[in-house]
């Protein structure tokens, strides 16, 4: 599973950040972390270029699906360096649906899913996604649910040595289901492409009717239903 995720990571990175900035030390991803058989935890080696005297910024980008349009719900992510004492407020990144960008489906989610994963009946989709993710998928496809996008940044104390392991986990979710989490760690100036991102309207990148959002959504669906079964 981990090797397949690593092979697919560059594609997701290019969708999230078309031009990757300098200063990045490590990256990782989780796709549908709460679905059956999927990983909800990451161990990301951080070595080359790490300065133990400076904090490490960690940018979390989350794409989630919500059943309703009232923007209520949260996903909590925890990130620490293995063996490094870290204050609890720096460990946790709490995504609040009301502070994330929100977009509605144009009614084409089922068509796009069928395009990348083939035609299946509802029972097969439910078995692959699990009950919770399938319910949000149906709501989004009907136009009642929402696609949510947000980015949070935390600054963690670095390991004492010039290498370490960044441990990241999706701890819990309520009111929305995580579809994809991209983790980027680095030092120095935080690139604007990875800065914290809150609620917005006109600039929303993940509305399915727009090219960037459609490609990203399709990329996540492709990995979840196709790429993870190969190799």
Phi, psi and omega in degrees: 000314184296319180296319179296321179296319180296320180295326182274345186304315181305325179296313178296321179299319181292332177284320178288313188225090185306326177238103183290126182282166176286165177092358180281132179262324185197158178221159175199169181211152169233135178243125182044059189297340181257006178279158181303132176078001181263152178282139175248003182227149179233146168238109187249111177294134177234116184222280188303123177092355182287130177253111183297343183275352183239146176294160178250125173274142179233120180258124178252123175246125185241134168245126183224161177246138181237139181289327186247180181252010185268004175055049176242130179147169179206155170231130181248126180244138176245137178218127177213159169275134182305125176080004182254118177300129186222129177303144185300327181291339176271335181290322191260137172240112184255114178271118179260124183305325182291346181250008179259155173291143187230134178224151181256146176289147175273013179086018184245009184299314181298320179295317180293319179297318179295327180296321183268337188239359180086170183276128178221159176273173185299325181295321178294316178300317182296320180296322180288318186272331191088159187300315186293311181293323180297320180297318179289323177301314180298319181295317179295317181297328181279350181093355179276326181275181183225152170261123185249144183221129178207160179221130177235151181234136173232148178249115186254145171296139183280157173299155181292332177264171182276032175197160180184180179236122177272121180258122181232137180214141169276108188279319182196160177214143175213137178080348175204159182242126179291131176260322179206140175231122176252131181243126178231125181243143180196182178226164182089205180294136178281119179299144181299330180296341184244009183288165180301143185225128181249207183292149178200173181231283188297333184266009183306126184265350188251008172297131188297337179287350180259150188299310184297314180296319179297318180295317180296314180299315178296323178298317178295315180297320181299313181297316184297318188259342186238299189298325183290345180265001180255162175064000000 
